[in-house]
Amino acid sequence: MKKKALISVSDKTGIIELGNSLIKNNYEILATGNTSKLLKENNIACTEISIYTGSPEIFHGRLKTLHPKIFGGILYRRDNENDLNEANENSIDPIDIVCVNLYPFAKVVNQDVDQQTKIENIDIGGPSLIRAAAKNFKFISVLTNSDQYLSFIEELEKSEISDTTKSKLAAEAFSHTAQYDKIIADFFEREITNQQKNLRISFPLHSELRYGENPHQKAYLYGNFYENFIPLHGKELSYNNIIDLVAAVDLVNELDNNSCAIIKHTNPCGAATGKNVLDAYVKALSCDPVSAFGGIVAFNNEVNVETAEKINEIFTEVICAPSFEEKALEILKQKKNRRVIKFTAEFSNQKLQFRSIPNGIIAQEIDNSIFPENTLQTVTEKQITEDQYKDLKFAWVVCKHTKSNAIVFCKNQMAIGVGAGQMSRVDSSRIAVEKAMQNGHNLDNAVAASDAFFPFADGVEQIADSGITAIIQPGGSVRDEEVILAANKKNISMLFTGIRNFKH
């Protein structure tokens, strides 16, 4: 019985020379469709795989070599009695040479063709043949590249193929399929990223909430929110509680240790960093104690007894922190309906933010911008002091978490005036001044942050007239020069960040 060689190649380079050598050395050639056609056109005798197996190529060539007579002939061990008996019982002849190169996926994937065309160029049978032959390299030679043919032919015509050559070819075969699979894996990872536009979102229904933003609106909670926000006391969180709670924790997590944020309708009505959590809470509450009534309070450090006693002096809907002293928790639980929540930091790995729109959703990356310490530009004649720098950084973070148009005044790392959600930046500035004055804060030597550039000089002039000595803003207006000139005339400092933080 003649030895058998299987040839199934996409790249036909060198196949005629290899085929002639195989015939000369008394091999029977098995070949797939187009390879068989080329060999026969060049007077090289071969048997088509479909005739050899008795099974036609189907699904437009997707399935042609996956057959027991092919893989059995490659995989069975010639020195194993049981394998030899099973091969004989199933009429499986040995295949001694496998020559396969793969569909040109690496080339097609970078061409301007549709996704399905790329997918059709992912070879399935080829890698399986190569790996099967390489696994059984003790008995089989596996060729995967036309560059291997010449030296293989020379060895073939001199004598039997050596064990060293078979082992070397097997190593190259496994390397070849590994690289091929890596290219395919990279393609699918890119496709998944690109398909964010067509993202299908599926969260399990957790529970029905008492109501939505208003009592006449039904509301539902989906997903695993309570894995990161663990209720310790109080009645069920409402729709509004959840929205405000997330806003509070998002803000306080960006502030330095021993910070507190007080949120009302998703906007900060107080925020501060203190010597300890009690100091932070007292300073945050002083920003706007009237608005803080019924608000959400979040800390980024453990809540102690002194802080819990102070919190109990006013009505607070929700208190949230990474931990609570045992006695502090007992104090906070004295208010029956107040929610006390422990949060974990892991929830901050969220990458996308979603909102519903008619017949769909819109999504965006979360605003993960950080304070640009290394790229700040001082654009005014007057420079900032070290204390102003700390306050400006603090104000920038609070402003980032305030609804647009946003103006935030800060002093001694505490918010003292917040203007949020106005259609005009001048109105936001005016409200921030009024809030600060109403609550007894002196704006002299305070700083201000704006979430976007000032389109006109009037906003800067109004802020400067209140006593503010430094402003931080993105810059980028066509009237930046006018705005800078106004700041210089008012003898205040101004920094440009280059980062806009709109929050709608």
N, C-alpha and C positions, 0 to 999 in steps of 0.2 A: 504493500500500500504506500502510495506517495505521501510525503509529508505535505501539510497544508499551511498556506499563508493567507491571512485575511487582510484585505486592503480596503479601506474606506476613508477617503481623503477629500477635504474641501479644497486644499491647495494641491494642484496636480503636478507641481514642480518635481522633476526627477522620477516620476512614477514609471515612465516608459523604460528607462534604464534599469530601475529596480525590478520591474516585471520581467524583462528579458533575462536578467540574472537569475531570478527565481525559476523560470522555465528551464534555463540551461542547467540548473542544479537539481532538476527533477522535483520541483514543488508543484502542487496543484494550487491554483489561485482562486480564492473566494472573494467576490467584490460586490459592493453595493451599486445601485443603479447607474449613476453618472460615471463612477469610476470604472465599472464594468464596460460601459459603452466606449470610453476612451481607450481602454486596453484592447478591446476587440477591433476598434478602428485601426489599431497599430499592429494587428495580427498577433496579439498576445492572448493565448487561450485562457479563459477563466470561466468560472461558474457563478452566476448571480446568486446572491444570498437567498433571495426569495425562492429560487428553484431548489437550492440545497436544503433549505429548511422545510419547504413545502408550504410556507406561509407568505402571502403577498406583503409587499410594503403597503402600509395603510396610513390614513390620516395625512395625505400629501407628504409622505416620507417621514413623518414624525416617529413612526414605529417601523423599524426594519431589522435591526440586529438583536433585539431583546428576545432571545429564543434559547431554550435548553440545549439545542444542538450546537449553538454558537458558544454560549457561556459555559456549558458543560465541557466542550472541547478545549476551552481555555483554562478552566479552573481545576479540572480533575488532576490529581497527583499520580504521576506515572509510576511511582515506586510504592504505591499504597494498594494492597490487594483488594480491599473493599471498593476503593474508587475504580479500579480496573474492572471489577466484576459489574459494578453499577453502570459503567460506561458501555460495557458489552451488552448488558441487558436492555439498555435504552438506545442502542445503535448510535452511540456518540463516538465520533472519531476525534483524535487529538488535533489541535491546531497549534502549530509550532512557532509561527511568526504573526504578530499583529502589528499592522502599520496603519495608524490612524492619526490624522490631524483634525482639529476641531473647527466648527463653524466660526467664521471671522467676527465674533462678537466684539472683540477689542477695537476693531475698525468701525463696525457699524454703529456702536454705541455713541461715537462722537460725530456721526453724520447727521444731517438735517433730515431725519426721517421720523415717522410717527412711532409711538411707543410699541405698538404691536409688531412692527417690523423688527424692532430691536429684540423683542422677546422671542420672535421666531428664530433669531440667530443665536439663541442659547442652546448649545448642544447637550443632549441628554444621553443618548446611546454611546457617543464617542468617549466621554470621560469614564463611563462604566466599563467599556472595553479596555481602555488604557489601564485603569486601576486593577481590573481583573488580571490582565496579562502581567502587570508589574508585581502583583501579589504572588503570582506563580512563576516568578522569574527563574527559578531553578530549572524549569523546562521550556520557557518561552522567551523569545526576544521581542521586545516592544519598541517600535519606532514611532516618534511623535513629531519629527522635524526633518525636512528635506536635507538639512545640513548633515544629518547622520548617515545618509544613504551611501555615500561614496566609500567611507571606511568600512561600513557594514558589508557592502558588496565585495570589497577586497578580501575581508576575512571569510566571507561565505564561500568564495571561489577557491580559497586556499585550503580550508578545512571546515570542521564544525565550528559554530560560534562558541567562543570560550565562556566559561562561567563568569570571568571578570567582566567581559563585555556585557553579558546579560544583566549582571548586577548593576553596572554603570548605567545602562539604558533604563533600568527600573527606577533608579534614583532620579534620573532626568524626567521620567514619566510622571512620578508623583509631584515633583516640583512644577511641572507643566500644568497639571490639573489644579494644583493649589493656587497658582497664579491666575488661572482662568476663573476659578470660583471667586477669588478676591475681586476681580474686575466686575463680576456679576453682582456680588454683594454690595460693592460701592455704588453701582448703578441703582440698585433698589433703595439704598439709604438716601440717595439724592432724590429719587422719585417720591419717597415718603415725605421728605422735607418740602418738596415742591407742591405736594398735594394738600398742604395746609389750607389752600384756598377752597378745596373741596372737602374739608374735614367733616366727618360725620361724628357727632357727639352723642355719647350714650352714657348717662349716669343713672344708676338705680334710684327709684323713688324711696327716700328715707321716711318722710312723714308729711302729713298735711299740717301747715301752720295755722294758727288761730285765725289770722287774716293777713292781708297784704299791707300796702302802705296805708290803706284806709279800711275801716270795718266792712265796707260793702264789697271789697275785693278778696277773692279766694287766693291762697298762696300755698306753695309747696316747696319742700326742701329735697333736693336731689344730691346724691353723692355721699361722701364720707366726711362731712364737715366736722362731726363730733370726734373724729380721731385726733384732731389737732386742737379743738376747743372743748375741753372736758368740763361739763357742768358739775359744780361742787355744792351748789345750793340755789334755791329759788325756783320760780315757775319757769315754764318753757320759754325759750327765746322767741321773740316775734320776728317777723320779716324785717322791720326797721332796726330792731336790736342787732340782727346779724350783719346787716349792711354797715351800721355804725361801728360795730365791734371790730370788723375786719379793717375799717378805716383807722380806728384807734391803734390797733396793733401794728399795722403797716407803718404808721408814723413813729410810734415809740421805739420800734425796732431799729430805726435809722438814727436815733439820737444816742448820745453817750450814756454810759451806765448811770444808774440812779436818775432816770428821767420819767416823766409822767405826761400823758396826753389826755385831754378831756375833749370829747367829740360830741357835737350836736348837729344832727342832720348832715352827717359826713364831713363837716368842717370843724377844724380845731377852734374851740372857744377858750382854750388854754393849753399851754405846753411849756415845760421847763425842765432843765437839768439842775439838780441840786447837790448839796453835800451828802444827802441821804434821801431815801424815798419820801420821808415826811416833808423835808425841805422842798423837794421837787413838787409834791402835791400842793403845798401851801402857795408856792410861787405860781403854779399853773392855774390854780383856782382864782388867784388875784387878777388874772387877765380879764375875766368876765364872769363873776360869780352868779350873776342873774341868769345868763344863758347856760351856765353849768348845771343848773337845777334840772334834774331828770336826764342828765347826760350819761355818757359812757366814759368810764375812767380806766385807762390802761397804764400799767407800769412795766418796766423792763428789768425789774429786780424784785426780790421777795418783799411782800408786804408784811410789815411788823405791827405790833400792838398799837404803838403810838399813832401810826398812820391810819389804822382801822378805826380807832376812836375819833380821829379828826374827820374821816369820811362820813361817819355816822351822824355828823352834825347837820348834813343836808340830804335831801332826797336824791339818790343816784340809782339809775335803772340797772346798770351792769358795772361790775368791777372785774377787771381781768389782769392777771399777772402770771409769770412763770411759776410762782410758788407763793405760799402763805404760811406764816408762822401759825402753829396750831391754835394758840390763844387768839391771834388776830382773826382767824377763820371763825372762831366761836363768836367773837364780837360782831363780825359782819353778818353772821347768820341770825342775829337778833331781829333783823328786818325780814319778815317772813317772805315777802314776794321778790325781794331784790335778788338778781342773778349774780352769782359769783362763779367765775370761769377761770380755769387754769389753761393756759395755752402752751403749746410746744412750738419750737422754732422750725420744725421740719416743713410746715406748710409754705414757707417762703421759697420753695423750689419751683413754684408755679412759673411757667414760661409765657403763657398766653392769657389774654383777658378777653372775655366774650360779652357781647350784648345782643339782645334779640332785636330784629327789625322785621317789618312785614314780610312774611314768607321766607325768612332766613335769619342768619346771624352775621354779625361782623366781628372780626377778631383782630387783635393787635398784640405785639409783644408788650409785656408789662414795662412800665417806666423804671428801669433798673439803673438810671443814671446816678452817678455819685458825684460828690462835690469835687470840682476840677482843680484841686490844689496846685497842680503843676502848670496849668495853662491859664490861670486868672490874669486878666489884664487890668492894670490900674490906668484909667483913661483920663483922669483929671490931674490938675497940678498938685492938689493936696493928697498926700499919702495917708494910708490907714495905720492905726496903732495896732499893737498886738491884741489888746482887749477888743477892739473893733473887729479884728479878723475873726475871733472866736464867736462874737455875736453875729457877724455876717454869715458865717458858716451855719450857725444854728437857725438863723432866719431863713436861709435858703432851703433847708430841709423842711421846715414847717410850711413854707410857701409852696413847695413841691406837692404837699398833701392838702392844699387848700383849693377850693373850686375857683375856676377862672371867671372873670379877671380877679387876680389875687394880689393883695398888698399886705405884707406882714411887718409890723414894727416889733423889734426886740431890744432888750437891754438886760445885761447881766445873765445871759443865757435863759431868758424867759420871754415868752410872747406877751406884749403889753397892749397890742392893738391889731385887730384882724379885719380886713375888708375883703369879703368873699362873694363870688358869684354875681358880680355886677356887669352890666353891659358896657360900662365905661370904666377905664382904669382910673380916671380922675375921681369918679364916684367911690370906687374902692378905697382910694387914698383918703378921701374925705371921711368915709365911714371908719376907717382904721384910726384916724385922728380923734374922731368923736368918741369912739369906744374907749380909747386910752384915757381921754380926759374925763369921761363919765366915771371911770373906775379909779380915778385918783393917781394916774401914772404921769410922771414928768417925762416928757419926750426929749428933754435936753440931753444930748450925747447918746441918744438911742440910734439904732440903725434900721434900715428898711430893706426888704427884699420884694422884688416883683417877678412874677412867673413868666412874663414876656417883656419885650422891649417897650419903651415909652414912644408912642408914635409922634408925640409933640412935647415940647418943653414944659407945658403947663403942669403936668403931673409931677415932674421933678421940682418945679418951683413951689408947688403946694406942699410937698413933703418937706422941703428945706425950710419953709416958713414955719413949720410946726416945731422945729428944734432938732430934727434929724441931722446927723453929721456925716453919714455914709450910706450909700445905696449899692446894692448888688442886683444886677439884672443881666439878661442874656446879651443885649446889644443886637445890632442887625437891622435897625431901622434906617430908612433913607435919610432920616433927619437926625441921625446919631450926633452929627457935629453940632447941631442946634442944642440938643439935649446936654452934651458935654459942656458946651459954652455956658448954658444956664447953671449947671452944677459948679463950674468955676466961678461964675459971678456970685453965687451963693456961698462960696468958700466951703464946699463939702466934697467929700471923696466919692468916687464912683468906680466900681469894678464891673467888668464884663466877663461873663462865664462862657458865652457861646452856646449855652444849653437852654432851650425853652422847655418849660414844664407845664403846658396847658393840662387842665384836668376838668373834663366836661361831665 
